[in-house]
Amino acid sequence: MELFQSIKICIKNGNRLLEDAEYLYDFDRYASAYGLAKLAQEEFAKGFILKLVASGALKWSTEVRRSLNHHVSKQLMTLILEFLNPDTDDFLKMIENKTLLNRPRKVFDAINIYVHEVLRRWESANWFWAEDPEYDREAKSIFDGKEDKTKQNAFYVRISKDGKATDTTVNFKKKNTVVEIDKAKRYGSFVAGKHNDFRYEEIVEIIKVINK
């Protein structure tokens, strides 16, 4: 397998999308810049999934390969990337509050949803929970497709049942776009780096256990 070369190509393409997002941002095209920043995040998340395969956390299965083209799967991975490489202010707050070692529930639930609700259900149509779990609200929102809908709103006009068009692109603001561009930069930086980070190693071990 050529996983490491594929990771590099994902990072390169993510950086291209990110550069385009920054270019459009400079011309006040916030909706397009927002959408491209989200696409860049997903491309970096694709590289992250490949990195998890290379580390042995995930098996190189038909389902994992399918997840590389599944928007929700990649968006779930961004919750993990946010945990692994938070912005500076959040990082300093965690140090100040002595919560750096804490593992947010949304990170665990992102892993559980990806492994069980996505991979397991693709693997077997008969797979089901004995008792339906209650997921973290943010992770569940991504699983329900709300994150992907927001991304699409940055590009497309919505048409209602009565044929009325709604231009959702006007709802994207400068400050929200800055946030998503910053996230994309941090995710790309993490995926491109070499990791001896104990939190990354812990994530790898958690996924190995859950994915047995």
C-alpha positions as CSV (number, residue, x, y, z in Angstrom):
1,M,0.0,0.0,0.0
2,E,1.1,3.5,-0.7
3,L,-0.6,5.1,2.3
4,F,2.1,7.7,3.2
5,Q,2.3,8.9,-0.4
6,S,-1.6,9.2,-0.4
7,I,-1.5,11.1,2.9
8,K,1.0,13.6,1.3
9,I,-1.3,14.1,-1.7
10,C,-4.4,14.7,0.6
11,I,-2.4,17.3,2.5
12,K,-1.3,18.9,-0.8
13,N,-4.9,19.1,-2.1
14,G,-6.1,20.3,1.3
15,N,-3.6,23.1,1.2
16,R,-4.7,24.1,-2.3
17,L,-8.3,24.3,-1.1
18,L,-7.2,26.3,1.9
19,E,-5.2,28.7,-0.2
20,D,-8.2,29.3,-2.4
21,A,-10.3,29.9,0.7
22,E,-7.9,32.5,1.9
23,Y,-7.8,34.1,-1.5
24,L,-11.6,34.4,-1.7
25,Y,-11.7,35.6,1.9
26,D,-9.4,38.6,1.0
27,F,-12.0,39.5,-1.6
28,D,-14.9,39.4,0.9
29,R,-16.3,36.2,-0.7
30,Y,-17.1,34.8,2.7
31,A,-19.6,32.1,1.8
32,S,-17.3,30.5,-0.9
33,A,-14.3,30.9,1.4
34,Y,-16.2,29.2,4.3
35,G,-17.2,26.3,2.0
36,L,-13.7,25.8,0.7
37,A,-12.3,25.9,4.2
38,K,-14.7,23.1,5.1
39,L,-13.6,21.1,2.1
40,A,-10.0,21.6,3.1
41,Q,-10.8,20.3,6.6
42,E,-12.4,17.2,5.1
43,E,-9.3,16.6,2.8
44,F,-7.0,16.8,5.9
45,A,-9.4,14.5,7.7
46,K,-9.1,12.0,4.8
47,G,-5.4,12.1,5.4
48,F,-5.9,11.5,9.1
49,I,-8.0,8.4,8.4
50,L,-5.2,7.1,6.2
51,K,-2.8,7.9,9.1
52,L,-4.9,5.9,11.5
53,V,-4.7,2.9,9.0
54,A,-0.9,3.3,8.8
55,S,-0.7,3.3,12.6
56,G,-2.8,0.1,12.9
57,A,-5.8,1.7,14.5
58,L,-8.0,0.9,11.5
59,K,-7.9,-2.0,9.1
60,W,-7.6,-1.3,5.4
61,S,-11.1,-2.6,4.7
62,T,-13.8,-1.9,2.1
63,E,-15.7,0.1,4.7
64,V,-12.7,2.3,5.6
65,R,-12.0,3.0,2.0
66,R,-15.6,3.9,1.4
67,S,-15.4,6.3,4.4
68,L,-12.7,8.3,2.6
69,N,-15.5,9.6,0.3
70,H,-18.1,9.9,3.0
71,H,-18.5,13.5,4.1
72,V,-19.9,12.7,7.6
73,S,-17.1,10.3,8.3
74,K,-14.5,13.0,7.6
75,Q,-16.4,15.6,9.5
76,L,-16.5,13.3,12.6
77,M,-12.7,13.0,12.2
78,T,-12.4,16.8,12.5
79,L,-13.8,16.6,16.1
80,I,-10.8,14.4,16.9
81,L,-8.4,16.7,15.1
82,E,-9.8,19.7,17.0
83,F,-9.0,17.8,20.3
84,L,-5.5,16.9,19.1
85,N,-4.6,20.4,17.8
86,P,-6.8,23.0,19.5
87,D,-6.3,26.7,18.9
88,T,-3.9,28.5,21.2
89,D,-6.5,30.2,23.5
90,D,-8.2,26.8,24.1
91,F,-4.9,25.1,24.7
92,L,-3.9,27.8,27.3
93,K,-7.3,27.5,29.0
94,M,-6.8,23.7,29.3
95,I,-3.4,24.2,30.9
96,E,-4.8,26.9,33.3
97,N,-7.8,24.7,34.2
98,K,-5.7,21.6,34.4
99,T,-8.0,19.8,31.8
100,L,-5.3,19.0,29.2
101,L,-5.6,15.4,30.1
102,N,-9.3,15.3,29.8
103,R,-11.0,13.6,26.9
104,P,-14.2,15.3,25.8
105,R,-17.2,13.1,25.4
106,K,-17.7,14.3,21.8
107,V,-14.3,12.8,20.9
108,F,-15.3,9.4,22.2
109,D,-18.7,9.7,20.5
110,A,-17.1,10.7,17.2
111,I,-15.0,7.5,17.3
112,N,-18.0,5.4,18.3
113,I,-20.3,6.8,15.6
114,Y,-17.6,6.4,13.0
115,V,-16.8,2.8,14.0
116,H,-20.2,1.5,14.9
117,E,-22.8,3.6,13.1
118,V,-20.8,4.0,9.9
119,L,-18.3,1.1,9.4
120,R,-20.3,-1.6,11.3
121,R,-23.6,-0.8,9.5
122,W,-21.9,-0.8,6.1
123,E,-20.2,-4.1,7.1
124,S,-23.5,-5.7,8.0
125,A,-27.1,-4.6,7.4
126,N,-28.1,-6.7,10.4
127,W,-25.9,-4.8,12.9
128,F,-27.7,-3.0,15.6
129,W,-27.4,-1.7,19.2
130,A,-29.1,-3.7,22.0
131,E,-30.0,-0.3,23.3
132,D,-29.7,2.9,21.4
133,P,-26.9,5.1,22.8
134,E,-27.2,8.8,23.6
135,Y,-24.5,10.7,21.8
136,D,-22.9,14.1,22.4
137,R,-25.0,16.8,20.8
138,E,-22.2,18.0,18.5
139,A,-21.2,14.6,17.3
140,K,-24.8,13.6,16.8
141,S,-25.4,16.8,14.8
142,I,-22.6,15.8,12.4
143,F,-24.0,12.3,12.1
144,D,-27.4,13.7,11.3
145,G,-25.9,15.7,8.4
146,K,-26.4,19.2,9.8
147,E,-22.7,20.0,9.3
148,D,-22.8,18.9,5.7
149,K,-25.9,20.9,5.1
150,T,-24.3,24.1,6.4
151,K,-21.3,23.5,4.1
152,Q,-23.7,23.1,1.1
153,N,-25.5,26.3,2.1
154,A,-22.2,28.1,1.4
155,F,-22.5,27.1,-2.3
156,Y,-26.1,26.5,-3.2
157,V,-29.5,28.2,-3.3
158,R,-32.2,26.3,-1.5
159,I,-35.6,25.8,-3.2
160,S,-38.6,25.2,-0.9
161,K,-41.7,23.0,-1.6
162,D,-43.6,26.0,-3.1
163,G,-40.7,26.8,-5.4
164,K,-39.3,29.7,-3.5
165,A,-35.6,30.2,-3.7
166,T,-33.6,31.1,-0.6
167,D,-30.0,32.5,-1.0
168,T,-28.3,31.0,2.1
169,T,-24.9,32.2,1.0
170,V,-25.7,35.7,2.4
171,N,-25.7,34.2,5.9
172,F,-21.9,33.6,6.0
173,K,-20.0,36.2,8.0
174,K,-16.4,37.2,8.2
175,K,-15.8,36.0,11.7
176,N,-17.2,32.5,11.1
177,T,-15.1,32.2,8.0
178,V,-11.9,33.1,9.9
179,V,-12.7,30.4,12.4
180,E,-13.0,27.7,9.7
181,I,-9.9,28.8,7.9
182,D,-8.0,28.6,11.2
183,K,-9.3,25.2,11.9
184,A,-8.3,24.0,8.4
185,K,-4.7,25.3,9.0
186,R,-4.5,23.5,12.4
187,Y,-5.8,20.2,11.0
188,G,-3.5,20.3,8.1
189,S,-0.6,21.0,10.3
190,F,-1.4,18.1,12.6
191,V,-1.8,15.6,9.8
192,A,1.4,16.7,8.1
193,G,3.4,16.4,11.4
194,K,5.2,13.5,13.0
195,H,3.5,12.6,16.3
196,N,4.9,11.5,19.6
197,D,2.0,13.2,21.3
198,F,0.6,11.0,24.1
199,R,-3.0,12.1,23.2
200,Y,-2.6,10.9,19.6
201,E,-1.2,7.6,20.8
202,E,-4.2,7.3,23.2
203,I,-6.6,7.9,20.4
204,V,-4.9,5.2,18.3
205,E,-5.3,2.8,21.2
206,I,-8.9,3.7,21.8
207,I,-9.8,3.1,18.2
208,K,-7.9,-0.2,18.2
209,V,-10.0,-1.4,21.2
210,I,-13.3,-0.2,19.9
211,N,-12.6,-1.5,16.4
212,K,-11.8,-5.1,17.4
